[in-house]
């Protein structure tokens, strides 16, 4: 589980350094950077899934998979629609970028970890006190 978090951190760092803020990122074409961003988001999905694969609370694995697949779908489909229609509203594209940036970060993984701790503690409390 922790190896998955480290791998996600490495992917996030690579995305940020090489395709967002690094020296070389500014020399890349916009299309290459977008493909790289989406590729890294797509790579994070199986890494997190493998991290949750053996966790006793299997719902975490499903939440991880569906939330990331939905985010990837929204970003790809909305981005493709904007490109094909020639709609380049900066505010809308910023929202798409924010969605991508959130799901290309370790935050969702850590939120699920906290939820696993909370739900695990609730399960323990219910086992100890059946009236609760």
C-alpha beads as a LAMMPS data file, in Angstrom:
LAMMPS data file: protein, C-alpha beads

132 atoms
131 bonds

1 atom types
1 bond types

-500.0 500.0 xlo xhi
-500.0 500.0 ylo yhi
-500.0 500.0 zlo zhi

Masses

1 110.0

Atoms # bond

1 1 1 0.000 0.000 0.000
2 1 1 2.763 2.430 0.868
3 1 1 4.756 1.478 -2.233
4 1 1 1.778 2.576 -4.318
5 1 1 1.791 5.943 -2.560
6 1 1 5.509 6.344 -3.309
7 1 1 4.934 5.413 -6.950
8 1 1 2.084 7.941 -7.184
9 1 1 4.335 10.596 -5.655
10 1 1 7.033 9.765 -8.224
11 1 1 4.548 10.024 -11.089
12 1 1 3.158 13.306 -9.733
13 1 1 6.649 14.720 -9.379
14 1 1 7.590 13.649 -12.900
15 1 1 4.416 15.250 -14.241
16 1 1 5.101 18.484 -12.425
17 1 1 8.821 18.714 -13.156
18 1 1 8.935 17.496 -16.744
19 1 1 5.573 18.578 -18.153
20 1 1 4.269 21.473 -16.040
21 1 1 6.867 23.693 -14.392
22 1 1 10.314 22.444 -15.353
23 1 1 12.690 24.143 -17.764
24 1 1 12.026 21.607 -20.478
25 1 1 8.263 21.804 -20.065
26 1 1 8.077 25.251 -21.615
27 1 1 9.910 24.040 -24.729
28 1 1 7.444 21.189 -25.321
29 1 1 4.493 21.739 -27.586
30 1 1 1.084 22.099 -25.977
31 1 1 -0.108 18.842 -27.528
32 1 1 2.850 16.851 -26.204
33 1 1 2.318 18.221 -22.713
34 1 1 -1.409 17.386 -22.782
35 1 1 -0.727 13.819 -23.919
36 1 1 1.909 13.465 -21.191
37 1 1 -0.498 14.763 -18.533
38 1 1 -3.206 12.325 -19.604
39 1 1 -0.712 9.462 -19.823
40 1 1 0.442 10.087 -16.276
41 1 1 -3.152 10.278 -15.054
42 1 1 -3.831 6.985 -16.830
43 1 1 -0.694 5.477 -15.241
44 1 1 -1.738 6.533 -11.746
45 1 1 -5.009 4.576 -11.995
46 1 1 -3.499 1.051 -11.985
47 1 1 -0.847 2.044 -9.445
48 1 1 -3.485 3.106 -6.922
49 1 1 -5.622 0.083 -7.779
50 1 1 -2.710 -2.225 -6.994
51 1 1 -2.189 -0.352 -3.740
52 1 1 -5.772 -1.050 -2.655
53 1 1 -5.936 -4.537 -4.162
54 1 1 -5.256 -6.475 -0.960
55 1 1 -6.822 -4.072 1.494
56 1 1 -9.512 -5.760 3.621
57 1 1 -12.034 -3.038 2.759
58 1 1 -12.590 -3.784 -0.907
59 1 1 -14.895 -0.818 -1.471
60 1 1 -11.785 1.402 -1.439
61 1 1 -10.528 -0.292 -4.582
62 1 1 -13.827 0.344 -6.369
63 1 1 -13.981 3.988 -5.242
64 1 1 -10.419 4.526 -6.453
65 1 1 -11.036 2.925 -9.815
66 1 1 -14.382 4.561 -10.588
67 1 1 -13.441 8.043 -9.408
68 1 1 -10.246 8.074 -11.451
69 1 1 -11.870 6.553 -14.538
70 1 1 -14.643 9.161 -14.337
71 1 1 -12.113 11.972 -13.962
72 1 1 -10.050 10.701 -16.889
73 1 1 -13.193 10.341 -19.015
74 1 1 -14.420 13.844 -18.181
75 1 1 -11.056 15.418 -18.942
76 1 1 -10.574 13.509 -22.202
77 1 1 -14.131 13.872 -23.502
78 1 1 -14.531 17.521 -22.517
79 1 1 -11.079 18.332 -23.860
80 1 1 -11.821 16.585 -27.153
81 1 1 -15.174 18.380 -27.423
82 1 1 -13.527 21.742 -26.768
83 1 1 -10.867 21.019 -29.369
84 1 1 -13.305 19.838 -32.037
85 1 1 -15.734 22.710 -31.446
86 1 1 -13.031 25.337 -31.150
87 1 1 -14.324 26.317 -27.705
88 1 1 -11.392 27.640 -25.706
89 1 1 -12.945 29.344 -22.712
90 1 1 -10.048 29.826 -20.303
91 1 1 -12.188 29.372 -17.187
92 1 1 -13.584 26.040 -18.416
93 1 1 -10.169 24.770 -19.482
94 1 1 -8.797 25.830 -16.083
95 1 1 -11.482 23.690 -14.383
96 1 1 -10.490 20.707 -16.532
97 1 1 -6.869 21.317 -15.617
98 1 1 -7.781 21.508 -11.934
99 1 1 -9.596 18.170 -12.135
100 1 1 -6.571 16.603 -13.805
101 1 1 -4.211 18.156 -11.296
102 1 1 -6.231 16.880 -8.326
103 1 1 -6.396 13.319 -9.637
104 1 1 -2.703 13.442 -10.613
105 1 1 -1.800 14.096 -6.986
106 1 1 -1.482 11.851 -3.934
107 1 1 -4.463 13.586 -2.281
108 1 1 -7.148 11.094 -3.434
109 1 1 -5.018 8.176 -2.235
110 1 1 -4.492 9.791 1.157
111 1 1 -8.198 10.676 1.451
112 1 1 -9.106 7.039 0.832
113 1 1 -6.541 5.997 3.410
114 1 1 -8.157 8.306 5.972
115 1 1 -11.586 6.955 5.058
116 1 1 -10.291 3.420 5.552
117 1 1 -9.079 4.358 9.022
118 1 1 -12.392 6.003 9.909
119 1 1 -14.505 3.147 8.594
120 1 1 -12.214 0.611 10.264
121 1 1 -12.605 2.381 13.599
122 1 1 -16.372 2.518 13.161
123 1 1 -16.419 -1.210 12.448
124 1 1 -14.377 -1.929 15.574
125 1 1 -16.664 0.272 17.696
126 1 1 -19.750 -1.521 16.381
127 1 1 -18.231 -4.940 17.144
128 1 1 -17.411 -3.894 20.702
129 1 1 -20.821 -2.341 21.402
130 1 1 -23.603 -4.059 19.433
131 1 1 -26.172 -1.555 20.723
132 1 1 -24.364 1.371 19.092

Bonds

1 1 1 2
2 1 2 3
3 1 3 4
4 1 4 5
5 1 5 6
6 1 6 7
7 1 7 8
8 1 8 9
9 1 9 10
10 1 10 11
11 1 11 12
12 1 12 13
13 1 13 14
14 1 14 15
15 1 15 16
16 1 16 17
17 1 17 18
18 1 18 19
19 1 19 20
20 1 20 21
21 1 21 22
22 1 22 23
23 1 23 24
24 1 24 25
25 1 25 26
26 1 26 27
27 1 27 28
28 1 28 29
29 1 29 30
30 1 30 31
31 1 31 32
32 1 32 33
33 1 33 34
34 1 34 35
35 1 35 36
36 1 36 37
37 1 37 38
38 1 38 39
39 1 39 40
40 1 40 41
41 1 41 42
42 1 42 43
43 1 43 44
44 1 44 45
45 1 45 46
46 1 46 47
47 1 47 48
48 1 48 49
49 1 49 50
50 1 50 51
51 1 51 52
52 1 52 53
53 1 53 54
54 1 54 55
55 1 55 56
56 1 56 57
57 1 57 58
58 1 58 59
59 1 59 60
60 1 60 61
61 1 61 62
62 1 62 63
63 1 63 64
64 1 64 65
65 1 65 66
66 1 66 67
67 1 67 68
68 1 68 69
69 1 69 70
70 1 70 71
71 1 71 72
72 1 72 73
73 1 73 74
74 1 74 75
75 1 75 76
76 1 76 77
77 1 77 78
78 1 78 79
79 1 79 80
80 1 80 81
81 1 81 82
82 1 82 83
83 1 83 84
84 1 84 85
85 1 85 86
86 1 86 87
87 1 87 88
88 1 88 89
89 1 89 90
90 1 90 91
91 1 91 92
92 1 92 93
93 1 93 94
94 1 94 95
95 1 95 96
96 1 96 97
97 1 97 98
98 1 98 99
99 1 99 100
100 1 100 101
101 1 101 102
102 1 102 103
103 1 103 104
104 1 104 105
105 1 105 106
106 1 106 107
107 1 107 108
108 1 108 109
109 1 109 110
110 1 110 111
111 1 111 112
112 1 112 113
113 1 113 114
114 1 114 115
115 1 115 116
116 1 116 117
117 1 117 118
118 1 118 119
119 1 119 120
120 1 120 121
121 1 121 122
122 1 122 123
123 1 123 124
124 1 124 125
125 1 125 126
126 1 126 127
127 1 127 128
128 1 128 129
129 1 129 130
130 1 130 131
131 1 131 132
